[in-house]
Amino acid sequence: MSDFPRLMVLLGLVLVGLGLLWAYSPGTLKTLFGWFGHLPGDTRYQNGNTFVFVPWVSMLAISLVLSLLSALLRMFR
């Protein structure tokens, strides 16, 4: 197996672990990531039984942080 599939499997396992930790944590992670989806610019629409939620600004912030981390990792490599 080459490196890329192993990396993807590892990343998937890390994400599942973080998701389980977030779902069943007593509140520490929930308060740490409580801002997600509540930033100005995140779109919420509810009308009757229809609910649409698009966290534009939250995903932009996460993308910016991940891009900066990636650039830092490439700099020190």
Beta strands, then each sheet from edge to edge (+ up, - down):
strand 1: 43-47
strand 2: 50-54
sheet 1: 1+ 2-
end
